[in-house]
Amino acid sequence: MISLQNVAKQYGGKNLFQDISLHIADGDRVALIGPNGAGKSTLMKIIVDQVEPDSGTITQSRFNTAGYLPQDGIYHRGKTLYEEVATAFKDLNILHKRMEEISREIKEITRAGETKSSRFEELVEELGEAQHLIEYQEGYNIETKIKRVLFGLGFTDNDLNRMTEEFSGGWQMRIALAKLLLLEPSILLLDEPTNHLDMESLEWLETYLQSYSGSIVLVSHDSRFLDNLVGKIVEISLGKATSYAGNYSSYMKQKALRRQQLKAAYENQQKLIEKTTRFVERFRYKNTKAKQVQSRIKMLDKMDLIEIEGNGSAISFDFPQTPRPGKIVMELDKLTKSYGDNVVFRETSLYIEREDKIAILGVNGSGKSTLARIIAGIEPFQNGQRKPGHNVTISYYAQNMAEALNPDKTVLQTVGDAASSGSLRELRTLLGSFLFSGDDVFKLVSVLSGGEKSRLALAKMLLIPANFLVIDEPTNHLDIQSKAVLQRSLNNFTGSYIIVSHDRDFLAPLVNKVIYLKDGTVDVYTGTVDDYLSASQRIEDDKHEFKIISKKRSPGQKEREKKRKEAKKRQDLYQRLKPLKDKQTKIEEEIKLAEKRKAEIETAFADQKTYENEKMIQSLHIEYDKVTSQLDSLYDEWTNIEEKIEA
């Protein structure tokens, strides 16, 4: 479907990648992974022709359609949510309008009594073709399809008529994602699609993409999301692309094995280089060895050096030790929080204890970040009490702290201002752990990327000793390797913490409690995130079973359920008949062409001039036998399909 050959790209004299070759076939599920800045997003933009490669070729199928979701930067204006998303069906909407026009014109001709006119026949034929095309594209279910996708991505019925400019940046990206899913391009390219989703929407998207008919290319740092979706990993590192068959877990095993082999090859090459270099230095000025010296110098020049990606390229740190707090770290007592008429919490009470490692979950807009800020002591509230425990020191990291950094200061100055103690060397060591090495520490904050700012804000937070961490979406701009190190560090942290995150794999080994927010209520579950997800799924299953039982008891609901089943039956029948009818239509076209050719040959046989050319008459007899045989097969095939349709 899409093939990249020897593609290269550089920015500001720095090579992102060279000679990258990649093939994406129909139905492929591919993940692009690699450290931040490796060029994953750039490669996606090259595929969709938004960025021009410096060299190389890109070929793709003539009938290929591509849909691309960037990480950010999409805003919609001037339409309601429903109207904006409905633009995905632009062609079908035009077809619906044309059908309305045809229907009106047919009615006018019928009233005038001109149903035998050629215009009437043309309109009826065009109406039939339009209906067939709409049925083929399931164009009578547009509203159902739109609502299914929007509700799956977390929008509500009340959102449908809201203007798109009322939605925040994260919801804007969901709107763009909804339009892409409804467009159903033959290849879907999604750059960090999970960043703006809560856990419920993420699980819905995962299920939806598992049954997607086209190809999918993903950039994501959510390892569980990748495990459940992809069958091929393409790692971009050190300017090269390496392909691995299988999901992310399989890739990790293969990579570990490949790294061992590469390390052995690297060590052998280094020994050879060292041995050869010693020989050259020893005999460089001996005439008797001149030929051998030159031979070894040429060998060194031609040698392809083996490179190994460093293990220390991810974040690595330990949280500073602090005094032990009391048993209760934080208490919220009958707390009420609202924004105008919007009540987020009403008389909410919550205890956080010394050993608690808590995940805060809930759909976007349920108040997760608001609760985190209240607990951290930076968000006011209307009623109730917030009571920090004895000897508790809090350190807070928020999604927007990266934007609050002073743009006129350097990376080193930013952490230096936050540090109460520590030498310059210690600060540079800390920054090195956050991927700021060498002269990077002298960069101004204003020139940093979003991911770099987030890492800097995280480093700044960690300089202040604390025994209670409040962390809001810490992994959004961390690559998988950095996220794993942060995860290990939190596992070793002796204090308490709460984490707002939708990353299931990141939270899985860290959490012993889950706080779930919904409709202003705060529910606390003891156990891991996976325990909570399993329990909530059982609850949903029980609710579903209860609804089915309730429907059996209600005559009105029973009738609706009967109609729903009948509609589903019709839909299932249509889905089964459609490929048969499509195939039958194709055979009918082939029969028409074969019959036409047979008639042409028979006409030629009736012409006396045909027999004046012996070679022509022989050729026509051979073709006639072939066409006659072909027609017999086509008639049989048409009959078999007709019998299947009747059955």
N, C-alpha and C positions, 0 to 999 in steps of 0.2 A: 504494500500500500504506500509506504513512504520509505525512501532509502537515502541515507546520507553517506557520501563518499569523501573521505579525506578533508573534512571540514575543519577550518581553523579560524580562531578569533582572538584578537588582542585589544586591550584598552590601555591607553597611555603608555605604550611600550611594554606592557606586561602581558605575556601570553596566558590567556585563560585555558585554551586547549589547542592542540595541533593534531592534524590527521585523524580526526574522530570519524569512525564509520559506524553506522547504526542502521538496522533494518527493523521496521515495525510492520508486522503482517496483520491481516484481517483477524480481529478477535483477540489480539495480543493484550496482555495486561502488564505494563512495564513501569517500574519505578526508577527514577533517576535519583541517585543518592550521592553524597559526598559532603565534605566540609563546607561551611558558609564561605562564599566567594569563589567556589570552584568553577562556577559557570553554568549551574543547572538551569536557572531561570533564563539565562541568555540562550542556551541551547533550545529551550522551548520556543523562545521568540524567533529563533532562526527557522524552526520547523514551520511556524505559522506565518513566516515571511514578514515579521515585524522588525527584524534585525538582519542586516546583510552580512553574510560571512566574508572574511578576508579572502578565503580561497576554499575550494572544494565544490562539489555539486550536490544538489538535492533533487531527486526525482520522485514523483508520486503519481498515483492513478488519476486519470482524467476525471473520473467521477467521484474523487475523494472530496469530502467536506470536513473541515476542521473547526472545532470550537475551543477557545482558549480562555481560561480563567486566571488572571494574574493574581499576585498576592494582595494587592491593594490598588487604590487610585481610581476606583470606579464609582461614579455618582450618577443618579438618575433624577430628572427634573420634569415637571410639567404634566405628569400623568398620575392617575391613581395606581396603586400597587397592581390591581387586577389588569388595568389597561396596559401597563408597562410589560407585564409578563405575557399578556396575550399577543404582543408584537412578535413573539416566537412563532405564531401561526399566521403570519402576514399573508402568505400565499393562499392558505385555506380560507382566511377571512375574505380575501378578494373573490375567491371562488364562490363562497356563500352569497356575497352581494350580487355576483353575476347570476346565480340561480334565482335570486329574488327578482332581478330585472327580467329574466327569461319568463318566469312564472307570471309576472304582471302582463308581459306582452302576449303570452299565450291566452290569458283570460280575455284581453281586449280583442284578439283575433276570433276567439270562440264566440264572444258576444256579437261580433260583426258577421258571424256565420261563414267565415272564410277558412274553415278547418281543412279544406282540400287544397289550399294554396301551397306552393313550394316553400314559402317563408315559414308556414306552420310546421311543415315536416322538418325543416332545418332547425327550428327552435326545439322541437321535441327531441331530435337527435342530439343537439348540444346539451340539453337538460339531462338526458340519459348519461352522456359522457361525463358531465360534471358530477352527477350523483355517484357514478361508478368510482370516479377519482376520489371523492370525499370519503366514500365507504372504504376504499383501499387504504387511505391514510387515517382512518378512524376519526374523520373530521366532525362526526356528530357527537363526539365525547370531549370536545375542547374544554368546556367548563369543568367537567369531572377531572380531567387530566391536570388542569391548572391547580385546582384546589388540592388534589392529592399531593402534588409536589410542594406547593406552598405550605400546607399544613405539616407535611413531613419535615420541612426545614424550619418549623417552629413558628410560622405566622399563624394568626388566628382569624376567625371569620370577621372580627371587628376591624382587622387591618386591611381588608380587601379594598375598601373605598377611601383609605387614607392616601394623601399625596406622597409620592416617593421621597420628596425632599424632607419629609418629617422623620425619616429613618436615619439612624446613626451609620457610621462607616461600616461596622460589622454587618449590619442588616442590609446595607447597600450591596455588599459582596454576596449575601444570600440571594438577593434579587437577581443578580447577574448569574449566579449558579443555577437558580430555578429556570431562567430563560435558556441556558445552555442545555439543561437536562430535557427540556421540552422540545428544543430544536432537534435533538437526537442526531448530532453530526456523526459521520462514520468514524472519526477519531476525536476523542475528548482529551484535552490537555489541561490538567488541573494543578496549579502551583499553590501548594499549602492550603488545600480546601478546608482542612479541619481547624484552622486557626480561629475562625469566626463562628464555630459551632459549639453548642453545648453538647453534653453527652447523649441526650436523647436524639437530637438531630444528627449527630455523628453516626449513631447506630442505624438510624433510618437510611442515611446516605450510603453507608456500607452495604446494607441489604439491597438497596436500589441498584447500586453499581455492580453488584454480583450477578445481576440478571441483565445488565446492559448489553445490547446486541453488537455495538461497535467496539473499536479498539480504545484503550485507555492508557494515557501516559500520566504518571503522578510524580509530583515532588512532595514529599511529606516526611516529617520527622516522627510520626506516630507509628512505631514499629508494629503494634497490634493491627492497626488499620492496614498496613502493608502486608502483614502476614495473611490477613483474611481476604485480600483482593488480588495481589499480583502473582504472576508466574515467571517473571523475569526481572532481574535486578541489573541495572547498568550503573556502575560506580564511576564517577568522574573524579579523578585525583591525579595530581602531578601532571595536568595537561593531557591526560589520556583517558579513554573510556574502556572499561573492562566489563564484559557481560558474564552474568551468573544465572544459570537456570534454577528456578524454584522461587520460593518466597523469601522474606527477610531472614527468618531463622535459618533457613538452608544456606543463604548467602553468608551468614556469620560463620557457619561451620566451614564452608568452602574457603572463605577468606583466611581463616586461621590456618588452614592447611597450606594454602597458596603462599601465605606470608612466611611460614616455616621453610618452604622450598625456596622462596625468593631470598630469604635471609642466608640460607646455605650457599646459594649461587653467588650472592653479594660477597660473602666472606671469602669464597674461593677466588672470585675475581680480584678482590683487594690483595689477597696473597700473591696472585700472579702479577698484579701491577707493581707491588712492592719489590718482588723478586726481579722483575724486568728492569725497574728503575735502578736498582742496585747494580745490576749488570752494566747498564748504560753508563752510570756515573763512574764505575770502576775502570771500564775499558774505552771510554770516550776518546782518549788521546793516544791509543795504541793502534799503530798502522795495521798490525796483523789482525786486529779485531774490528776494523772499520766497517767491513761489510755486514758482520753480525750485529754491530751496534745500530747501523742504519736500518736493518731489517726489524729490529725490536722497536725502534722509534716509530717506524711506519705502523707496526702492529698496535702500539699504544694509541696512535692518532686515529686509527680506524675502529678502535674498540668502542662498542656501544655500552656506555656505563649503566650499570644497574642502579636504580634509585629505589629507596625504601621510605615509605611515608612514616614520619616519626610518631611514636606512641604518645609523645607529650603534647600533641596538638590540641588536646581538649582541656576543658577546665579541670583543674585539680587543686583542691584546697581542703583545709580542716577548719571548722568553726572554732573561734576562740572559746576557751573554757570560762564559765561564769559561776557565781555562787548558786547554791541549790535553793530554789524557791520553796514556798509553803505548799501544802497539799492542793489547795485551790489556787489555780493560776489566774483565772478570770471568772467573774460572775456577772451575768446580765439579769436584772430583776425587773419584771413587768415593764419591759422597755417598749416604747412606741416611737416609730419613725415614719414620717410621711413627707412627701414633696407636694405641697398644695393639697389637692383633693385625693391624690394617690397615696394610699396608706400601704407602706411596704411591710411594716411589722406592727402588730397591735398586742401590747402586754405580753411580750415574748420574754421567757426566762430561759437561761442557759448556764450550765456549769462546765468549765474546762479545767481538768485536773492535771497534776504534775506529769503523769505518764502518757497523756493523750497525744496522739498523732492523728490529726483530723483532716478529712477532705470535705470541702463544702461543695455540694452539687446542686443543680437546679437548672431550669431552662434560662436562657438569656432574658434579663429583665426581672428575674425573680428576687433580686436583691443580694446576690452573692458578694459582689464587691462592696456594696453598702455595709453589709454585716462585717466584712473584713476591716473596713475603715473604722467602724464603730468600736470594734474590739481593739484596734490599734490606737484608738484615742484621737483620731483626727477628723471624725465625722460627728457633728452635733445631732441630737435627737430631742424629741418633744417631751416625753415623759419616761419615768422609770429611772433605774440606776445602773451604772457601769462600775464594778468594783474590782480593780486589780488586786491580785493576791500579794501576800507578804514576800518581799525581796524579788519581785518580778521586774525584769528589764526586757523591754520589747524592741524588736527590730522589724521594720516594715518594708516590704517591697511591693510596688504596685505597677500595673500595666503602663500607666502614664508617667512614671518617674523618669523614664528615659527622655521624655520631652521637657522635663523640668530642669535638666542639666544646663549649666551656663554655657552657651555656645562659644563664648569668647575665651574660654579656658582650655588648656591642653588636657589630655588624658591624665598625665602625671599630676598636674595641678588639682584636678578634680578629686582624685583620691587623697592627695596630700592635704587638702582642706578638710576632708572628712576624718582623717586619722588623728586620733588623740596622741598617738605615740608611734614609733617605728622609724627606722632609718630609711634613707633613699633606696638603699639596696633591697630592703624588705618590701618596700612599696613596688619596686620594679619586678621583684620576684612574684608578688601577688598578681600584678598586671600581666606578666608572662603566662601565668596560669589561665588567664582569661583571653589568651590569644593576642595580647598586645606586646609584641616583642620588638627589640631594636629601636629604630626611630619612630615606630608606631606610637610610642608613649608621648611623643612631642606633637602629635596631630591635634588640631583644634577639634573640639566637640562638634562644631558646625559642619565639618566635612565627613563625619562618621555616618555610616549606614545605620538603618533602623536596628539591625541586629547588633552592631557594635555598640550603639548607645545603650541597648538593653543589657548587654554584658557588663558595660562600665557601671551602670546603675546598680546591678547586682553586686559587683565588687565593692562599690561604695557602701552598700548596706552591710556587707559582711565585715567591714572594718570596725564596726561598733559591737563590742561584746554584748550578748543577750542570751537569756535562757528561755525566751518565748518568741518564736518567729511567726510573723503574719505575712504570708507570701501569696500574691495574687498573680496568677498566670505566669510563672517564671520560665516556662519552657517554650513560649511562642517563637522566640528567635534563637533557640539553641539547636545545633545539629544533634544527630542521634548520639554521637560519641560524647559530646559535651554534656548532654542530658544524662547519660549513664553515669558520668562521674559525679554530677550534682546529686543524682539519686543515691549513689554510694555514700556521699558525704552526709546527706540527710539521714541515711540509715545509721550512721555512726554518731549523729548528734544526740547528746545526752539530755537536752531540754525538751520542751513541748513545742508543737507548731500546728498551725492550721494552713492548709493550702487550697486555694481556689484553682481548680484545673479540670479540664475535660480529657486529659491524657490518661487513658486507662492503664497502659503498661507502666507509665511513670509512677502512678499512684499505687499500683498493685502491692509492691513490697513495703510501702512506707506507712500505710494507714491502719489504725486499729479502731477507728470510729468514722462514721459518715454522718454529716449534717445535710439533710435534704430540705431545700426551700421550695415551697409551692403555695401560691395564693395567700401569702402573708403568714403561713404557718412554718414552724421550724421543727422538723422531726429528727430525732437522733437514733442512729442504728449502731449497735456494737458489732464490730467485725470489719473485714477488709472491703475494698470497693467491689471485688468480685462477689463476695458474700451478699453485699447489698444488691448488686445487679441481678443475681440469681433470685433473691427474695422478691424484688420488685417485679420480675418477670412472672413469678408464680402468682403474685397478687393480680397482675394484669390478666393472666390466664383464668384465674378464679372469677374476675369481674366479667370476662367474656362468657364464661360458662353460665354465670348468673343471668346475664342479658338474654342468652338463648332460652333459659328456663322461663324467664319473664315473658318473652315473646310468645311462648306456648300458652301462657295463661291469658293473654290479651287478644280478643277477637280482632281488634283493629290492627294490632301489631302482627298478628298471625297472617292477616290478609296481605299486609305490606311485605312480610317475609316471603309469602307465596309468590307475590309479584316479583320480588327481588330474585328469587330462585328461577322463576320463569325467564326473567331478563338475562340472568347468567346462563341459563340453558340455551337461549337464543344466541348469546354471544359466543358460547362454546361451540355451538353448531356452525356459526359463521366462521369461526377460526378454523374448524375442521374442513368446511366446504371450500373456503377461499383458495387454498393452494390447488385443490382439484379443479375448480372452475378456471383458475388462472392457467393451469396446464392445458385444460380442454380448449380454452380460447387460443392458446399458442398453437395447438395441433390443428385447429380449424384454419388458422392463417396458413400453416404449412400445406394443408389439404388444398386450400384455394390456389396457392402458387403451383402445386403439383398438377392440379386439374387444368389450370391455365396452360401449363407447358405441354401436357398431354394433348390438349386440343390443338395447340400450335403444330405439334408433330403430325397429328392426324390430317391437318390442313395441308401440310407439306407433302404427305403421302398422296393426297388427292391431286396434287399438281404434277403434270406430266414432265415438267422440266427437272423435277427432283431426280428422276430416274436417269437423267443424262450424265449425272455425276455419281459414279459407282462408289467412291469413297464416302461421299455425303450420305448416300442411302444406307450404307453399312453403319455409319456412325449414328444415324437417326434410329435405326432398328435397335442398336445397343442401348441408346438413351431411352427409347420407348419402353423396352423391357424393364429397364431400371426404374423409370418413373411409375410404371404400372405396379411393379413390386413394392415400391415405396408407398404408393397409395393404399395398397392392400394392408400394409403394416399400420399405416396411419388410421385407416378405418377401424382396424381391430383395436388399436390403442384407444381411439375415441370411444368405442363401444364399451371397453373395459372401465374407463373412467366414468362414463354415464351410468353404468351399473353400480359403481361405488357411490356415486352421488345419490342415486335412487335409494340405495340401501341405507 
